[in-house]
Amino acid sequence: MRTYTISLSSTQLESLKQFYNNYLLKLEKPYIYFVAQHNDIRINAFNSGKVVLQGSEINAELMAIKSFLNIKNYPAIGSDEVGTGDAFGPIVVCTAYTSTKDLEWLESMNVRDSKTMNNKEIIKIAPLIAEKLTHSIVILSPEKYNEQTQKGLNLNKIKALLHNHMIMKTTSKVNEAVPVILDQFCLPSHYFNYLKDEKLVYRDIEFYTKAESVHLSVAAASIIARYAFLVKMHHLSKEVGIKLKLGASKEVDEQIKEVHEKLGMDVLKSITKMNFKNVTKQNLS
């Protein structure tokens, strides 16, 4: 069973409902716009605008929907980051270029928002995506992150600097002018204000929340970034002899305490973002 998610406007959603009028299923839920079954594919449309296709072979159905709604594939450069919600490990930013042919290949690979994919799926397809797509990636280690925050930089400024750097690198590798799409983490005005002291700033950017559903270039970038983050976390875990947990949970609090007690503050600083509450709320010295 494969799944694929696309995001539609309310007008597109109503048109799609009419398209599947003869295949609608009776399922009354407050958050569901309609459900249909066509050619062994289940189409779940939600009031939010998300449409989820489920089935073993979803490509033909996806192409039919795009054709009916006149949704055109277009090349773009997408940028996304990973690791900003994890107390342990680096921050990874990836920017990826996708041509029209790349988009068709990504759809066939069932590429989607990395947050909806488990680690096994990420590890399986990320190297293939990274090999195929023109991309740039930066891994900011916990030590470098801690240095930046000690200089007074906040997380959003750090992200803005990293994204700008990777966007500049990727656009320099691409010979055509294409849209640059950034998964929005702050207001565009704030983003550019963070970069006011930079000599080179890429300004022609489209900002979207949940940009992975706007264009597959962002989803591809997030998958490559997630894979790099997981690889780095694996290496850090081996170095300290503890399988470090993702996120910023109470279990992470306990691991921070364990690392500090067993290995000391220097080791803790080398694997941990020290300004996270997981650390600051504990009296470590």
Residue pairs with C-beta under 8 A, 6 or more apart in sequence:
1 54
1 55
1 56
2 54
2 55
2 56
2 57
2 58
2 110
3 52
3 53
3 54
3 58
3 110
3 112
4 52
4 53
4 58
4 62
4 107
4 110
4 112
5 50
5 51
5 52
5 53
5 112
5 113
5 116
5 213
6 50
6 51
6 53
6 62
6 65
6 213
7 49
7 50
7 51
7 210
7 213
7 214
8 16
8 45
8 49
8 50
8 51
8 69
9 49
10 49
12 69
13 33
13 45
13 49
13 51
15 68
15 69
16 43
16 45
16 51
16 65
16 68
16 69
17 24
17 33
17 34
17 45
19 65
19 68
20 34
20 36
20 38
20 43
23 36
23 37
23 38
23 43
24 34
24 35
24 36
25 35
25 36
25 37
27 35
30 47
31 46
31 47
31 48
32 44
32 45
32 46
32 47
33 45
33 46
33 47
34 43
34 45
35 42
35 43
35 44
35 45
36 42
36 43
36 45
37 43
38 61
39 55
39 60
39 61
40 55
40 56
40 57
41 53
41 54
41 55
41 57
41 58
41 61
42 53
42 54
42 55
43 51
43 52
43 53
43 54
43 61
44 51
44 52
44 53
44 54
45 51
46 52
50 213
51 65
53 61
53 62
53 65
55 61
58 110
59 107
59 108
62 107
65 71
66 72
66 73
73 100
73 103
73 104
74 100
74 178
74 179
75 97
75 98
75 99
75 100
75 102
75 103
75 176
75 178
76 97
76 98
76 178
76 179
76 180
76 181
76 215
76 217
77 95
77 96
77 97
77 98
77 167
77 170
77 171
77 174
77 178
77 179
77 180
77 181
77 217
78 95
78 96
78 98
78 180
78 181
78 182
78 183
78 211
78 215
78 216
78 217
78 218
78 219
78 220
78 221
79 93
79 94
79 95
79 96
79 163
79 166
79 167
79 170
79 180
79 181
79 182
79 183
79 218
79 221
80 93
80 94
80 114
80 182
80 183
80 211
80 212
80 218
80 219
80 221
80 222
80 225
81 91
81 92
81 93
81 94
81 159
81 162
81 163
81 183
81 185
81 225
82 91
82 92
82 94
82 114
82 222
82 225
82 226
82 228
82 229
83 89
83 90
83 91
83 92
83 225
83 229
84 91
84 155
84 159
84 185
85 247
85 248
86 229
86 246
86 247
86 248
86 273
87 247
87 248
87 252
87 256
87 272
87 273
87 276
87 278
87 279
88 142
88 233
88 236
88 244
88 245
88 246
88 252
88 255
88 271
88 272
88 273
89 142
89 229
89 232
89 233
89 236
89 244
89 246
89 271
90 139
90 140
90 141
90 142
90 145
90 229
90 232
91 139
91 140
91 145
91 158
91 159
91 162
92 137
92 138
92 139
92 140
92 225
92 226
92 228
92 229
92 232
93 137
93 138
93 140
93 159
93 162
93 163
93 165
93 166
93 225
94 135
94 136
94 137
94 166
94 221
94 222
94 224
94 225
94 228
95 135
95 136
95 137
95 163
95 166
95 167
95 169
95 170
95 221
96 129
96 133
96 134
96 135
96 170
96 217
96 220
96 221
96 224
97 133
97 134
97 135
97 170
97 173
97 174
97 178
97 217
98 106
98 133
98 215
98 216
98 217
98 220
102 132
102 133
102 220
103 216
103 217
105 132
106 129
106 216
106 219
106 220
107 216
109 125
109 128
109 129
111 125
111 129
111 216
111 219
111 220
111 223
112 212
112 219
113 210
113 212
113 213
113 219
113 222
114 122
114 212
114 219
114 222
114 223
114 225
114 226
115 212
115 222
117 223
117 226
119 230
122 223
122 226
122 227
122 230
123 227
123 230
125 223
126 223
126 224
126 226
126 227
127 227
129 220
129 223
129 224
130 224
130 227
133 220
133 224
134 170
134 173
134 174
135 170
135 220
135 221
135 224
136 166
136 169
136 170
136 173
137 166
137 224
137 225
137 228
138 162
138 165
138 166
139 228
139 229
139 232
140 148
140 158
140 162
141 270
142 269
142 270
142 271
142 272
142 273
142 274
143 269
143 270
145 158
145 273
146 269
146 273
146 274
146 275
148 158
149 155
149 158
149 273
149 274
149 275
153 161
156 185
156 186
156 190
156 191
156 194
157 194
159 185
160 186
160 191
160 194
160 195
161 194
161 195
161 198
163 182
164 195
164 198
164 200
164 201
164 202
167 180
167 182
167 202
167 205
168 200
168 202
171 180
171 202
179 206
179 215
180 202
180 204
180 205
180 206
181 205
181 206
181 208
181 211
181 214
181 215
181 217
181 218
182 191
182 205
182 206
182 207
182 208
182 211
182 218
183 208
183 209
183 210
183 211
183 212
183 218
183 222
184 207
184 208
184 209
184 211
186 194
188 205
188 207
191 205
191 207
192 201
192 203
195 201
208 214
208 218
211 218
212 218
212 219
212 222
213 219
233 244
233 246
236 244
236 271
237 243
237 244
239 271
240 259
240 263
240 267
240 271
242 255
242 258
242 259
244 255
244 271
245 251
245 252
245 255
248 276
248 277
248 278
252 278
253 278
253 281
253 282
256 268
256 272
256 278
256 279
256 282
256 284
257 282
257 284
259 267
259 268
259 271
259 272
260 268
260 284
265 284
265 285
268 274
268 279
268 284
272 278
272 279
273 279
274 280
